[in-house]
Amino acid sequence: VQLQASGGGLVQAGGSLRLSCAASGSILTTHSMAWYRQAPGQERELVASVSSDGRTNYADSVKGRFTISGDNAKNTVYLEMNNLKPEDTAVYYCNARISDNPWDDDKYWGQGTLVTVSS
């Protein structure tokens, strides 16, 4: 299983970006997908997640500004980021919990995509 993320870039404060992440390979079930981020010198943190039944979860710092959505048919997750702030600057990583067999599942990570918000 591979995760391919895209959509990062440089944006001014108050602007918007949309991240995408597509999972491919031997996929039986995608249980959940999520976005994490890691700023320089800080630990990786959960930004938002979405389960296969549509339940979402957000970090307090992004509630009301970011929206996560998933396309189960395409095994793709999106992160719409609005009203971006300089403190949102980080490398954003896609994560997915996927089963390639009926008995267990694994977590997979995509390559990071850099989001830089200038003040």
N, C-alpha and C positions, 0 to 999 in steps of 0.2 A: 504494500500500500504506500502510495506517495501523496503528499499534500503540496499543492502549488499555490502560493500566495502571491497576490499582486495588488497594486493600487496605492502604495505609499508615495510620499513625495514631500515637497516643501510647500507650505501654505502659511498665509498670514493669520494672525490671531483673529478669531471670529469667522474664519473660513470653514470649508467643508471638504471632506475626503471620503471616498468609499473604498473599503478594502474587500477583496474577494479571495476565497480559498476553495479550491476544488480538490476533492479526493479521487484518486484513481487506483486501479489495480484490482486485486481479488477481494471484493467487498460483498459480504453477505448481508450485513446489517450495520447501519450507522446509528449508533445509540445517541450520540451527542456530538456537538461541535462547539468550539469556543475560540476566543481570542485572548491571548495574554500579551503583556508588554513588559519590557525591561528597559529602564532608563539607566544611563551611565552611573555606575557605582551603587545601583540599587538591585534588589532582588526582583525576580520575575513575579508579576502579579496578574491575577485573573481580572480581565476587563469585562467580559460578558460571555454567557454561554446560552446555548439553546438545545433542548432535548428533541428527540424524534417526534414527540407529541406536541411540540411547540412551546413548551414551558421555557421561559427566559429568566436569566439572572444577571444582575449588573452590579459592578462595583459602585459604591456610593458616589465616588468622584465623577462618574460619567452618567449617572442617572439623569434623564431628561435631555441629554445631549447626544448620546449614542443609541443606535438601534441595531440589534442583531437580528438577522433573519436567515432562514435556511430553506434550501430547495432540495427536498429529499430525493426527487427524481434525478437530480444532477449531482447529488452528493456535494453540494456547494453551500458555503456559508458566506454571508456578507456582513460587513460592519459599516453602517452609515454613521459618520462622525460629523456632527454639526457644532457650531460655536466653539471651535477648537481653541485651546489655551496653550501657552508655552509649556506648561507643566504636562501636557499630553505628549510632548516630544519623547520618543522612545522607539525601540525596535519592537514591532508587533509580530507576534507569532501565532500561527493557526495551530489548533490542536483538535484531534478527533478521537473518540472512542469507538472503535470499529471491530466487528467480528468478521473473520474470514472463514469461520466454521461454526457449527451449531453449539459448541461447548464452552467457548470462552471468548474474551475480547482483549484487545490491547489498545494502548494509547499511542498515537502517532503525532509527530510534530512536523510542521512545514518549516521552510527556511524563513528567516525573518524578513520583514519589509520595514524600511525606515520611514518614520513619520517625523517631520521636523516642522514645528510651529514657531514662526518668528513673531516677535512682539512689535 
